[in-house]
Each structure stands twice: as C-alpha cells, then as structure tokens.
Amino acid sequence: MGGFTLRGARFGVGTGILAAALGVLMIFAGGAVAQTATWTVQKSPNATLSGGQLESVSCSSATACTAVGNYLDTSGITVTLAESWDGSAWQKHPTPNPSGDTTTSVAPDLLGVSCPASDFCEAVGQYGPQGLTTSLAETWNGSQWTMQSFPVPANSSGAGLAQVSCTSTKFCEAVGSYFDETDGQNAPLAAVWNGTSWTIQATPSLTTPAGFTAVSCTSAKFCEAWGGGNPGNPGPEVAEQWNGTSWALQTVPSNAVSVASVSCTSAKFCEAVGTSAAYSWNGSQWSVQTVPSSLSVAGLNGVSCTSAKFCEMVGVENTEPDYVGVAAVWNGSVWSAQPTTNPSGATYANLNAVSCASAKSCEAVGDYRITTTGNDPKALADAWNGSSWALQQAAAPAGATDNLLNDVSCASASFCAAVGWHFNSAGNEVNLAEIWNGTSWLIKATPNLKSQSGGADDNVLYGVSCVSPSFCQAVGVGPSGPDAALWNGTSWTVQAIPGPDVEPQEVSCATVDFCMAAEGYGDIDVWNGSSWSAGSSVTGFSNLSSISCVSASFCEAVGYDPSGGNAAAWNGTSWTDQSTPGPASNSFNAVSCNAVNSCEAVGQALGTNDEPVPLAEAWDGSVWTIQSALDPTNSQSSSMASVSCTSAGSCTAVGQYASSTPPNFGEPQTLAEVWDGTAWSIPATPDPSSTGENILYGVSCGASDACTAVGQYTDPGDLPATLIEAGD
C-alpha cells in the first residue's frame, strides 16, 4: 500500500475514493459505536455561476417579450426559468416546478412559450427521466406564473410538449409527442386550450414513429404543425394542418429535414426551418427554399414572421473551433445572412428561438458558454432593431457548480480560514477561500495565477495555516507550478514560490516569520516573514503528506516510507528520519504537534481482512507509539485524513468511512475521532447527503472545545458542495 494525501482536489469525487486511494477492497464492516452527537453542520457558502438556458421567446410588442427555459439552481437541481423584457431590461420571474423536483431526474424544462398579450402567456415543456417524461404547462396572468393540469394521452407511457401557439386567451395549440403503448412507437400529441382547460385532440394515424416539434396558429381555425422521428425512433418528417375541426396530413418536400420551428402570418403564408433548411407554405403546398450558403451547415432553430415579406430565422453554426449564433432575414424573395454579435470570450453561442413584433423589433434567445466543455450554460439574448443585432443582458440566475474545501486552520474559536477550489465559467478549477468571523462563513476573493501563455487555467489551494486573524498562509498549485497566497486580515495576495518543480500541498506556520510548505515528494519551501525560498528536502518518503511546525527549530513531517519510517523531524538545520512502529503497510495522512515532545499522527493501517482502518500514533519526544484508534460501526473501510491537537491530552481527527448499510452503501461518510489523553472515541457527525458522499478532509481546533472540520458533500443535484462542521 502506498502513501497518499487525502485531499479532494487530488482525488476528485466518486464512490470509490477510499478504494482507489488505498488500492484495497472495501469488504469489512467494523466496530465502534458513536457517542452522543456533539458535531453540527455550519452553513457554508458555495461559489455560484450565473446560468440559464432560454429555449423559446414570444413578443406581443416591442416592449413586452417573455422567454422561457430552465437553469441549474444553487442546489444543483434543474428548475424552470421565465423572464420578461419590458423594453429596457430582462427580469426573471418566479415559476412553479413539478412536485418532487428535488433530484436530477425530474429536470423540468419549458421548451415553448406564446404570448398574445402582455398579461397572458402559455408555456409548455416536459419533465421526468428519458422515456418516462410528463407534459408540463404553465400560464402567466400578467403578475405570476401558475401550473396547469394537462391531460395524459390514453395508452401512453410518457409524454412531452415541444411548442405552443396562442391567438387569444381562449385559444392555444400545444404540440409534442407521446409513446403509444398500443403500437410501441412515438406518436404526435396535440391539445387545445379553450380558456379553461386543455383537451387532447385526435391526430391522423401514422405507420412510422413521429412527434410534433413545432406549431403556429393564426386563428382558432388555422394552425400548422411539423414533426418527425428522433434518433431513438427514426421516421420521416410530417406536416399537419388544423382547420378548426380536425388535423389533416400534408405532403412535405421529399427528403425534408427535421423542423425545429414554424411561423405563420396567414393561412396562405408560413415559414418552417430546420437543419440547414427552410420551407414555405403558400396556402396549397410546402416548397423548399434556398438558405444562404454561409448557413449551409447551420442548425436553424427558430423563425418568426410578421408578414410574407419579413421573417427572421436564428440558429447555431460550427465555425471551427467556435460555435456561433447565426441569423438570416427573409424579404419576400430570398433569405440573406445577417451578422450577429456573440458574447465576449464565448466559444459556444446558440440562438434557440426568435420572436418579432415588427420588422424593426425582434428578440432572439438562447445560451452561451465560455468553453464548449464548460458546465455553465448562460442565458443569452439578442435584439434586432431593423438594421442590426445587438447583445442584451439576459437575466442569468445563480446556479450551482462544483465546490470543495481541502483544509482549514483556526487561530481561535472566532477565526478560521478554509481553502479549496471551485469550477469557474470556463470549466477550470479556481481558488476558493472562506473566512469564519465567529458568526458566519464568508467567501473572500482569492487571486488566481495565469499560465505562461497568459491564459487562466486550473488553480487549487490544498493547505492553509493561520497564526492570527491577520496572518495566514495558503498553498497550492497554479497552471505553471506552485501557488501561495497571504491573508493579511483583509484580503488575499498572491506570492511567488520557487519552482516549478515544487507544488506544495501542505503548510505549517509557527509564527508570522516562519512557515514550511511541503509537497508530496519531499521538496520544502520556507517563509521567512518576507519571501519564500527553497528549503532542505525530506528524503526517504514515497509520499510526504503532512507537516507541523512548533517553531523554526522543530517540525514534524509524516507520510509513507516503504521501509516503515513514516516520520521525520526538523531541528532547525536538517531532517532526521524517525522509526515508526507497525507493519510497512501503515501510512500517515496528517500530523499535529503542540510541543517538541507532543505530536499526533493519523492515517490508515490494514485491518484483519486487508481493509483500511484508522491509524493513530503519538510522539513523546523520543519514540512513536501506536494508539488504539477506532473503526466506525457499519464500516467497510475507513481512514483519518487530518488531525489537530491543542495539547497532548486533546486531539481531534477527521476523515471518512465507506458505509456498509443503505441508503449510503459504499459511499464515503464523515468520521471524527477524539483523543482525551487516554483513549480515542467517536462522536457522531452529521452527514448532509442522505444518499451520496460526505467527506471531511481537514480539521483545526481553535480551542480544546472548538474544532472545525471541512470537506465536501453531494448536494441534491449530485454536485460536490462545501461541507463545514463544528464540534468539541
């Protein structure tokens, strides 16, 4: 078994953290019963990213537009999104969500909206897991959105709505698809709103699978709908017309592509667009139109017409390496491409829909990302004023992203600093630091290093050490090597560290004039009160995992040494290897010293069935002695990642264990153990996630009865979130 540092940034997240790190099977359930709970979860902030995906838009005038879609909320759960344009700004409005929208599988999405007036809109979409979706309908009365009851098609096992078109408050058509159990294939779904309720309408029987994707109505007696198959249920494109009484199939051009949007101004003029294609309706037949050559490979997502001589269509095109939003205008004879403006720095911009109140007023909406691999789609809005497109500031609500705290240091019961990382809008890891002021935790801005090319790449803070509320040192890794930041009581400042080979993961400060930072291979940097410089390396370790300094003349380093010497001492001049008892498979993850003759080291050993179990050893100034650390009840495997001692008779260690019981079977759960000078005991620690991961990576005690532990847990959206717990 090799040594390692139990830090979230080093191993990421996953159900197999302990197994992956320790290289053993998690097969043993062991031992100790927890004491009365004395630990509590403290509310800790998480860095958020503005987000939102706008799927559809409808304008009743130049100063009254509504866009709908979805976004990831701060719990990592997908929720519905609606926002309105009043002629000067976009504003988000509260929207209802399906009951039970507390897991990632519900994922409601509003895909279509139609507003014949500023005080009436219908929005439709779907929610639920793939193959078992449920139709979703909501209405706007000028002041609030409310959920509507929507009928379920007979003999169906899943249904969803794609688009809606309203001509008044008493007539709307909603279209989509459902899975028909009678013939085992997708079928078109159409329903009418009469001002009071939705009613499903009969549609012509088809021999091939199809579902409606677009609809446009000019009156209660004329609507056009397009649809077709999908990758899971391929089938030809279909078009159908509503005459006020029934739906009838129409002939479509041969080899017609999937249509995403349709817009009709009368019973004699409609436009439909899809993948690099456009079709027109003249009252008797559909015909293929020529799209601009620059859009020959574009995905055309939306179209809106105000007359037979003015339409706008929008979409997205891969221009290698970026995806950009595109637009084109119809003048009654030809389509012409238009220049569009994409957000600065965006490598992916997508226009999903467009709505025109007149030839001089259109709104297009969609989403963009800083990188195509970024995890934060952000709401996008573009406006047409009759001569050009211009970006608008769409309402982009705050949403969850990955957050993790690696380490914590408390100078007192009323001051702690915790460090780690979170994802930014470009999908990079960036520094995260939080400060405890005795009442609450607050995120404090931390600088991030840039790569040698000037780009902003990954930055991670692994360790922190504070000697007072006005002095902390944090260390980690930037894009070009080592990273350090100094806290002066007000703000963090980036420092230069010798490198690039040294990438410190641990730091310990005895005073404001002496700190040691160490990385896994034993390289050392020393802080002298004004700058960092290279120090004497520690040899013999396969992995150096922790360091603790009492003064400039005494530090302890621990980790894993295949020969069994898992510790070394610094005397102010040089390092001396120390022998540690037990088999060579033992390894340390952390050490805490309060005097030259008083240190505690914790980690893991192999249990009776070769499973990892907690390991604790004490240094008395002469020798290391193994103590009887405890294995939690219902544990498959366990390990301690960090320790903090305020005296020889008061230490607290934290870590994780893999549960052997549902509902967290196999998932890491929080573990804390307390040393009272005689024996170790296990206090109960809370686990915020009832089905996912709960892990403590670091602990610091500002006083014997005031300890703080940090780590991560899986939030309801299956994203890692900061976890801070306090105990005595």
Secondary structure, 3 states (H helix, E strand, C coil): CCCCCCCHHHHCCCCCHHHHHHCCCCCCCECECCECCCCEEECCCCCEEECCEEEEEEEEECCEEEEEEEEECCCCCEEEEEEEECCCCEEEECCCCCCCCCCCCCCCEEEEEEEEECCEEEEEEEECCCCCCEEEEEEECCCCEEECCCCCCCCEEEEEEEEEEEEECCEEEEEEEEEECCCCEEEEEEEEECCCCEEEECCCCCCCCCEEEEEEEEECCEEEEEEECECCECCCCEEEEECCCCEEEECCCCCCCCEEEEEEEECCEEEEEEECEEEEECCCCEEEECCCHHHCCCEEEEEEEEECCEEEEEEEEECCCCEEEEEEEECCCCEEEECCCCCCCCCEEEEEEEEEEECCEEEEEEEEECCCCCCCCEEEEEEECCCCEEEECCCCCEEECCEEEEEEEEEECCEEEEEEEEECCCCCEEEEEEEECCCCEEECCCCCCCCCCCCCCCCEEEEEEEEECCEEEEEEEECCEEEEEEECCCCEEEECCCCCCCCCCEEEEEECCEEEEECCCCCEEEECCCCEEECCCCCCCCEEEEEEEEECCEEEEEEECCCCCCEEEECCCCEEEECCCCCCCCEEEEEEEEECCEEEEEEEEECCCCCEEEEEEEECCCCEEEECCCCECCEEEEEEEEEEEEECCEEEEEEEEEECCCCCCCCEEEEEEEECCCCEECECCCCCCCCCCEEEEEEEEEECCEEEEEEEEECCCCCEEEEEEEEC
